[in-house]
Amino acid sequence: MTDLTIFEVSSCSTCQKLGALLAARGVEYEGVEYHETGLDEATIRSLLAKSGLGARDVLRRREPLVAQLGLLDEGVSDDELIARMVEHPRLLQRPIAVRGDRALLARPVERVLELLDD
């Protein structure tokens, strides 16, 4: 099955755990190193729509840039968060798994199994 896409950072321990879980189950996937390639606004909005999550839900709150940019402030809109994620891809939480019209934040990594049961 190669209809699974994982937005990942290969050096991330959580992404590595997800890769190991999928390999153990014989599941092939396309990995997207989004921190290198970047993501456009349409892609981020599509991921959010498919997952049912908001921009704040996928914001890497521990990323120092979040505090520097004041992104946790109450008045920051989803549009502003998405614009900043386009500008700074490392602000986007990972890994995000996508299969068809569904996506999820694979934290914990076992959540990806929800996409494979279809």
N, C-alpha and C positions, 0 to 999 in steps of 0.2 A: 504494500500500500504506500504510494508516494503522494497521496492527496493531503498529507499532513505537512504543515509548515510551522516551523518554530522560529520566532523572533528571539534571538539569543545573543549572548556575548560568550565566546568560547572559553575565556579565562574565568568566567563566573562559576563558582562551585555549585550553585543551584542548577545552572544550565548543564554542567557536566553530569550531575546526578540524573537529570532528566534524560540526557543522551544515553547514559548507562542503562536506565530503566527501559528505554525504547529498544536499545540494542539487545538486551536480555530477552525481550519479547519478540524479537525479529521484526520490529517495525521500522521501516525506512521513512525518512522525512527529509524535507528540504530545510536546511538551516539558513537563516538570514541574519548576517552580522550587522544588525541595524545601526550599531554605534559607529561602524565604518562607512556604510552606504548611506546612512541617513534615512529618514522617512518623511514623506510629504504630508501635508495636512489631510488630504483625502484618505491616505492610508491609515493614519492615526484615527480619523473619524470612523472609518470602516471597522477597524479593530474594536473601537469602543461600542459601536452599534451592534456588532456581532456578539460581543461579550455581555452587553447590558451594563457595562461599567461606565462610570463618569471619569473625567480627566483626573480628578483628585484621587480616584481609586487606583490609578496606575502611575501615580507620581512617586518617584523614589525619594521618600521623605528624609532619608539619612544622607542623601547626596548633599555635600556642602554647598553646592550651587543653589539649591532650593532656598536655603536661608539667605544667601548672598543676594538673591533676586527678590526676596520677600514673597515667595510663592505660597507660603502658608497663611499669609494675611487674609482676613475675612473677605475683603473686597475683590480678590483676584477671581476673575471669571474663568469658566471652562475654555472660552475662546483664547484668553491670554495664556492659560496653561498649555493648550495645544500649540499655540504659536511658539512658546518657549521650548517645547519638546521638539518641534521642527528645527529650531535653531540649535538646540543642545540635546541630541538624542539620548545622552546618558541620563536624562531626567526621567525617561520612561522605564518603568518597572519591567523586570524580566524573570523568567521566560514567558512569552505569550504564545500559546498554541492555537493554530487555526486549522479547521477542517470544514470545508464547505461553507455554510452560512453560520457556523458557530465558532466562537473563539473563547478562550479563557486564560486567565493568569494562572500559570501552573505553579502555584505555591499553596500547599506543598506539591512536589512534582507529581505525586500520584493522581492529582486532579486530572492530568492528561488522559487518564483512563476513561473519563466520562465521554471524551470525544471518540474513543476507539470502540465503545460498546454499541455504536449505531450500526 
